[in-house]
Amino acid sequence: YKAPTRRTVQRQLKRLYSNHEQMLLTELKNIDTLAVPTDLWSDRKLNSYMCLTGHYINSDSKLNSKVLSFTIFPERHTSENISYTIKKQLKRLQVYEKTHAITCDGASNMRKSFNTLKPKRLQCLGHKLHLVVCNALCLWVKDQQLSESSIPGKENDESFPDANTNNTNDTHNFDNVHSTVDDEISNDEPDIMDDEDSSSNEDSDISDNSSEMSDLINEHWEEGVTEDILSITCVQQLLKFELNRDEWEILEHVNEVLGSFSKATKLISGKKYSTIGLGLFAITSLKEKLEERSGKYEIDQLKDLLLNQLTNYFENDFDQYELLKRYAFYDPLGFGVLDRVDRTKIEHEIKKSHSEYMASSTSPNSIVFGFATTCKSKSKSNLLQGFLSSLGKRRSRIIQDGKDLSIADELSIYRSLAMQEFNDIIADSKEYDPFAFWNLHGQKLKLLSILARKHLIVPSTSVPSESTFSMASYL
């Protein structure tokens, strides 16, 4: 086997890149709308890269994801450079006008870059959940932000010098004892020498052997005492790190409360299914869980800390939270957790935008969608049903089957179908798949199905781009 030369490999890589880029351009021409997650990453050599991944509905009405761009980013990470690179890469693929939302982190330079970008910015929910937990538990807080008295575990830190002092004192005491023994031995030496002087010269060898034996005994005794002292000191040090029953219970409480956050993060980080409705559902469900009282002080206190941060990062970030609700409206799971005020507000916006679209159309006859054809109501119509229909709470029976529906009628039908789908999913009797829901009811809800295809493709996290970096790290 003869390996190809470096130039051959380079030439083949360029050819493959050109072929795949052309295939991607051809595929992107056939899509109507696109959602893009993006992120920046630096390798071990501090080389920066930017990744853009595209999410769209393919010809089979299924969610598809592709890496649109993976480029080196040698410039400074300023908002102007980020904005320029995103716009350049999307225009190169001729999808900038089709892109209506970009999911990214909440860095200040990333937020500011959208001042010159047309697509809307959706902040990654995974990053927000991470910030909620870190700030609620004060993880990785900078030393400059805390005073010495407020640093957790300050007393424990001060115990280490005390332990070292104790260790030093023990060694010093050992030296004193050893010195005393040496003094006693040295004091006895003259008497021994006197005895040796009075004895014969042959006893001098015995005296030398005794001295060597004494030194050997003292040496072993010193090692034994040192080992005993060190072992006692080590045990005392280790005992300070031992957790008692109360501390183990606290860890169990933390694991119990944070377990839901871990599973929520995994849930909304998928790449092969719609996650925007799941994102709102997860946030709302976490809030309800944190608002529940367990009757245990430690658990309720931890829940309060997390709830405050959850409110701060989601509900207090009004624009982002409202945008999340608008996108999640078209997911039955997201629709089910919206309150009545939010549903009414979003429905009003849909009706208004549809009216503006109809009014701006130059040829009303070219519009595929029309208002429903009605007939006289039946004399035996139930009064309650008629009243609910007048409020838009129920589909009126005067609408003939097979006819195009008005946007108000579609919204009325969608309420009923979405809540039924929501209840079936929660009851674990139906698999979660919002695209299957719209494929099933798309012919009936023609206006809303178009909006749903546009909004449901938006990822709630930037995980698709981050996972690309993970694969690139192996190269």
C-alpha positions in Angstrom: 0.0 0.0 0.0 1.3 3.4 -1.0 -0.2 6.3 1.0 -1.4 9.3 -1.0 0.7 12.4 -0.9 -0.2 15.5 1.1 -1.2 17.4 -2.0 -3.5 14.5 -3.1 -5.3 14.6 0.3 -5.7 18.3 0.1 -7.0 18.2 -3.4 -9.5 15.4 -2.5 -10.7 17.3 0.6 -11.3 20.5 -1.4 -13.3 18.5 -3.9 -15.4 16.8 -1.3 -16.0 20.1 0.5 -17.2 21.7 -2.8 -19.5 18.8 -3.6 -21.1 18.8 -0.2 -21.5 22.5 -0.2 -23.3 22.4 -3.5 -25.6 19.7 -2.2 -26.4 21.8 0.8 -27.1 24.8 -1.3 -29.5 22.8 -3.4 -31.3 21.4 -0.4 -31.6 24.8 1.3 -33.2 26.3 -1.8 -36.3 24.2 -1.3 -37.0 25.2 2.3 -39.2 28.1 3.4 -37.8 29.0 6.8 -34.8 28.2 8.9 -33.7 28.3 12.6 -30.1 28.5 13.5 -28.2 27.8 16.8 -24.7 29.2 17.0 -21.8 29.2 19.4 -18.1 30.1 19.7 -15.4 27.7 20.9 -11.7 27.6 21.4 -9.4 24.6 21.2 -6.4 23.7 23.3 -4.2 26.0 21.2 -6.6 28.9 21.8 -7.8 28.9 18.2 -11.4 30.2 18.0 -14.1 28.8 15.8 -17.8 29.6 15.1 -20.4 27.0 14.3 -23.8 27.5 12.7 -26.3 24.7 12.4 -29.5 24.9 10.5 -32.9 23.3 11.5 -35.8 23.0 9.1 -38.6 20.9 7.8 -37.6 18.7 4.9 -39.8 17.4 2.1 -40.9 14.5 4.2 -42.3 16.9 6.8 -39.6 15.8 9.3 -37.2 17.9 11.3 -33.8 18.0 9.7 -30.5 19.4 11.1 -27.3 20.3 9.1 -24.1 22.0 9.9 -24.2 25.2 7.9 -20.8 26.6 8.7 -17.8 25.7 10.8 -15.2 28.4 10.4 -12.2 29.7 12.2 -12.7 33.0 14.1 -9.4 34.7 14.4 -10.8 38.2 15.1 -11.6 39.6 18.5 -14.9 38.4 19.9 -16.6 41.8 19.5 -20.3 42.1 18.7 -19.5 43.7 15.3 -17.2 40.8 14.3 -19.7 38.2 15.5 -22.6 39.9 13.6 -20.6 40.3 10.5 -19.5 36.6 10.4 -23.0 35.3 11.1 -24.5 37.4 8.3 -21.7 36.6 5.9 -22.0 32.8 6.4 -25.8 32.8 6.1 -25.7 35.0 3.0 -23.1 32.7 1.4 -25.6 29.9 1.7 -28.5 32.2 0.6 -30.5 31.6 3.7 -30.1 34.9 5.6 -33.6 36.1 4.6 -35.1 32.7 5.5 -33.6 32.6 9.0 -36.1 34.0 11.5 -34.5 33.0 14.8 -31.0 32.3 16.2 -30.4 30.5 19.4 -27.2 31.4 21.3 -25.8 32.0 24.8 -26.4 35.2 26.8 -22.9 36.7 26.6 -22.9 40.5 26.3 -21.1 40.5 23.0 -23.5 37.9 21.5 -26.6 39.9 22.7 -25.2 43.2 21.3 -24.5 41.5 17.9 -28.2 41.2 17.2 -28.5 45.0 17.0 -27.5 44.6 13.4 -29.0 41.2 12.7 -32.4 40.6 11.2 -33.3 37.3 12.9 -34.6 37.3 16.4 -32.4 36.1 19.3 -33.5 33.3 21.6 -31.2 32.7 24.6 -30.2 29.1 25.2 -32.4 27.7 28.0 -29.7 25.2 29.0 -27.3 28.1 29.8 -30.0 29.7 31.8 -30.8 26.6 33.9 -27.0 26.4 34.6 -27.0 29.9 35.8 -30.0 29.3 38.0 -28.3 26.5 39.8 -24.9 28.1 40.1 -26.2 31.4 41.5 -28.8 29.7 43.8 -26.1 27.6 45.4 -23.3 30.2 45.1 -21.1 27.9 43.0 -17.9 29.3 41.6 -18.4 32.7 43.1 -15.4 35.0 42.6 -13.5 35.9 45.8 -13.7 39.6 45.0 -17.5 39.5 45.3 -17.5 38.2 48.9 -16.2 39.6 52.1 -14.1 37.4 54.4 -16.9 37.0 56.8 -19.3 35.8 54.0 -17.1 33.2 52.5 -18.7 29.8 53.0 -16.4 27.4 54.9 -14.2 30.2 56.2 -14.0 28.5 59.6 -13.1 25.3 58.0 -10.3 27.0 56.1 -8.9 28.4 59.3 -8.8 25.0 60.8 -6.0 23.9 58.5 -3.4 26.3 60.0 -4.5 25.1 63.4 -4.0 21.5 62.3 -0.6 22.4 60.9 0.3 24.1 64.2 -0.8 21.0 66.1 1.3 18.9 63.8 4.3 21.2 64.4 3.8 21.1 68.2 3.6 17.3 68.2 6.9 17.2 66.3 8.4 19.7 68.7 7.3 17.7 71.7 8.8 14.6 70.1 12.1 16.4 69.7 12.0 17.5 73.4 11.4 13.9 74.5 14.2 12.6 72.3 16.5 15.3 73.5 15.8 14.4 77.1 16.6 10.7 76.4 19.8 11.7 74.7 20.8 13.8 77.7 20.1 11.0 80.1 22.2 8.7 78.0 25.0 11.3 77.7 24.9 11.8 81.5 25.3 8.1 82.0 28.2 7.9 79.7 30.9 9.1 82.2 29.9 6.4 84.6 30.1 3.9 81.9 33.4 5.2 80.8 34.6 4.9 84.4 33.6 1.4 84.6 35.3 0.7 81.3 38.5 2.4 82.6 38.4 0.2 85.6 37.9 -2.9 83.5 40.3 -4.6 81.2 41.0 -3.5 77.6 39.1 -6.4 76.3 35.8 -4.8 77.5 36.3 -1.9 75.1 34.8 -3.9 72.2 31.7 -4.7 74.3 31.3 -1.0 75.0 31.5 -0.1 71.3 28.9 -2.7 70.5 26.6 -1.5 73.2 26.9 2.1 71.9 26.0 0.9 68.4 23.1 -1.1 69.7 21.9 1.9 71.6 22.0 4.2 68.6 20.1 1.5 66.6 17.4 1.2 69.2 17.0 5.0 69.5 16.8 5.2 65.7 14.0 2.6 65.5 12.3 4.1 68.5 12.3 7.6 66.8 10.8 6.2 63.6 8.1 4.3 65.5 7.1 7.4 67.5 7.1 9.6 64.4 4.9 7.2 62.5 2.5 7.0 65.4 2.3 10.8 65.7 1.9 11.2 62.0 -0.8 8.5 61.8 -2.7 10.2 64.6 -2.4 13.6 62.9 -3.6 12.2 59.6 -6.6 10.5 61.2 -7.5 13.7 62.9 -7.2 15.6 59.7 -9.4 13.1 57.8 -12.0 13.1 60.6 -12.5 16.8 59.9 -13.7 15.9 56.4 -16.0 13.2 57.6 -19.7 13.9 57.0 -22.2 13.5 59.8 -25.7 12.4 59.4 -27.1 15.9 59.1 -24.7 16.7 56.3 -25.5 13.5 54.4 -29.2 14.5 54.7 -28.5 17.9 53.2 -26.7 16.2 50.2 -29.7 13.9 49.8 -32.0 17.0 49.7 -29.8 18.7 47.2 -29.8 15.6 45.0 -33.6 15.3 45.3 -34.2 18.9 44.2 -31.5 19.2 41.6 -32.5 15.9 40.0 -35.3 17.6 38.1 -33.0 20.3 36.8 -30.6 17.6 35.4 -33.4 15.7 33.7 -34.9 19.0 32.3 -31.5 19.9 30.8 -31.3 16.6 29.1 -34.9 16.8 27.9 -34.4 20.2 26.1 -31.0 19.4 24.7 -32.3 17.0 21.9 -31.3 17.5 18.3 -33.8 15.2 16.5 -37.0 16.5 17.9 -38.7 19.8 18.6 -37.6 21.3 21.9 -39.1 24.8 22.0 -42.4 23.6 23.5 -40.5 21.2 25.8 -38.5 24.2 27.0 -41.5 26.1 28.2 -43.0 23.0 29.6 -39.8 22.2 31.6 -39.5 25.7 33.0 -43.1 25.9 34.0 -43.0 22.4 35.6 -39.8 23.2 37.5 -41.5 26.4 38.9 -44.5 24.4 40.1 -42.2 21.9 41.7 -40.2 24.6 43.5 -43.4 26.2 44.7 -44.6 23.0 46.4 -43.8 22.8 50.1 -42.3 19.6 51.5 -42.5 20.5 55.2 -38.7 20.0 55.6 -36.8 23.2 56.3 -33.7 22.4 54.3 -35.6 21.3 51.2 -38.0 24.3 51.3 -35.1 26.7 51.8 -33.2 25.2 48.8 -36.4 25.4 46.7 -36.8 29.1 47.6 -33.2 29.9 46.5 -33.7 28.1 43.2 -37.1 29.7 42.7 -35.8 33.2 43.1 -33.1 32.6 40.5 -35.6 30.8 38.2 -37.8 33.9 38.3 -34.9 36.2 37.8 -33.5 34.5 34.7 -36.8 33.7 33.0 -39.9 35.7 34.1 -37.9 38.9 34.8 -36.3 38.6 31.4 -39.6 39.7 29.9 -38.8 39.9 26.2 -37.1 36.5 26.0 -39.8 34.8 28.1 -42.6 36.3 25.8 -40.7 35.1 22.8 -40.4 31.6 24.2 -44.2 31.6 24.8 -45.0 32.7 21.3 -42.9 29.9 19.8 -44.2 27.2 22.3 -47.8 28.2 21.5 -47.8 25.8 18.5 -46.6 22.8 20.5 -49.5 21.1 22.3 -47.2 20.5 25.3 -46.3 24.2 25.4 -49.9 25.3 24.8 -51.1 23.3 27.7 -48.9 25.1 30.3 -49.8 28.6 29.0 -52.3 30.5 31.1 -55.5 32.0 29.7 -54.0 35.5 29.5 -51.0 34.4 27.4 -53.1 32.3 25.1 -55.5 35.1 24.5 -52.7 37.6 23.9 -50.9 35.3 21.4 -54.2 34.5 19.6 -54.9 38.2 19.2 -51.4 38.7 17.7 -52.0 35.8 15.2 -55.4 37.3 14.2 -53.9 40.7 13.8 -50.9 39.6 11.7 -53.3 37.5 9.5 -55.6 40.5 8.9 -52.6 42.6 7.9 -51.4 39.9 5.6 -54.9 39.7 4.0 -55.1 43.4 3.7 -51.7 43.8 2.1 -52.4 41.1 -0.5 -52.9 42.6 -4.0 -55.0 39.7 -5.2 -57.4 38.3 -2.7 -58.4 35.6 -5.1 -54.8 34.2 -5.0 -55.0 33.5 -1.3 -55.5 29.8 -0.7 -57.1 30.4 2.6 -60.6 31.7 2.9 -63.3 32.3 5.5 -65.7 29.5 6.2 -68.9 29.3 4.3 -71.8 29.2 6.8 -75.5 28.3 6.7 -78.4 28.9 8.9 -78.2 27.5 12.3 -80.3 24.6 13.3 -83.4 25.5 15.3 -82.6 22.8 17.9 -79.0 24.0 18.5 -78.0 23.7 22.0 -77.9 27.1 23.7 -74.7 26.4 25.6 -72.9 25.3 22.5 -74.1 28.5 20.7 -72.9 30.6 23.6 -69.5 28.9 23.7 -69.1 29.3 19.9 -69.8 33.0 20.1 -67.0 33.3 22.6 -64.7 31.3 20.4 -64.5 28.5 22.9 -65.9 25.9 20.7 -66.1 25.2 17.0 -69.5 26.3 15.7 -71.6 23.6 14.1 -72.6 25.9 11.2 -69.2 25.4 9.6 -69.4 22.9 6.8 -67.0 20.1 6.6 -64.4 20.3 3.9 -64.5 24.0 3.7 -61.6 26.4 4.5 -61.8 27.8 8.0 -61.2 31.3 9.2 -58.3 32.0 11.5 -60.7 32.3 14.4 -62.2 28.9 13.7 -58.8 27.3 13.4 -57.8 28.7 16.7 -60.9 27.4 18.3 -60.3 24.0 16.9 -56.7 24.1 17.9 -57.5 24.8 21.5 -59.6 21.7 21.8 -57.1 19.4 19.9 -54.1 20.8 21.7 -55.5 20.3 25.1 -56.6 16.8 24.2 -53.1 16.0 22.9 -51.6 17.6 26.1 -53.7 15.4 28.4 -52.9 12.3 26.4 -49.1 13.0 26.6 -49.2 13.8 30.3 -51.2 10.6 31.0 -48.4 8.7 29.2 -50.8 7.3 26.7 -49.3 9.0 23.7 -45.8 9.7 22.5 -44.7 13.3 22.3 -44.4 14.4 18.6 -45.7 17.9 17.7 -44.8 17.4 14.0 -46.9 14.3 13.9 -49.7 16.3 15.4 -49.6 18.9 12.7 -49.2 16.4 9.9 -52.4 14.8 11.2 -54.4 18.1 11.5 -52.6 20.2 8.9 -55.3 19.8 6.2 -57.9 21.1 8.7 -55.7 23.8 10.3 -54.1 25.2 7.1 -53.2 28.7 8.4 -51.9 27.6 11.8 -49.9 24.6 10.3 -47.8 27.1 8.3 -47.0 29.1 11.4 -46.4 25.9 13.4 -43.8 24.7 10.8 -42.0 28.0 11.2 -41.9 28.2 15.0 -41.5 24.6 16.0 -38.1 24.2 14.3 -36.5 26.7 16.7 -34.2 24.9 19.1 -34.5 25.9 22.8 -30.7 25.4 23.3 -27.5 25.8 21.4 -26.5 22.2 22.1 -26.5 21.3 18.3 -23.6 23.7 17.7 -21.9 22.7 21.0 -22.0 19.0 20.1 -20.3 19.8 16.8 -17.4 21.3 18.8 -17.3 18.2 20.9 -16.8 16.1 17.7 -14.2 18.5 16.4 -12.2 18.2 19.6 -11.3 14.6 18.6 -9.8 15.8 15.3 
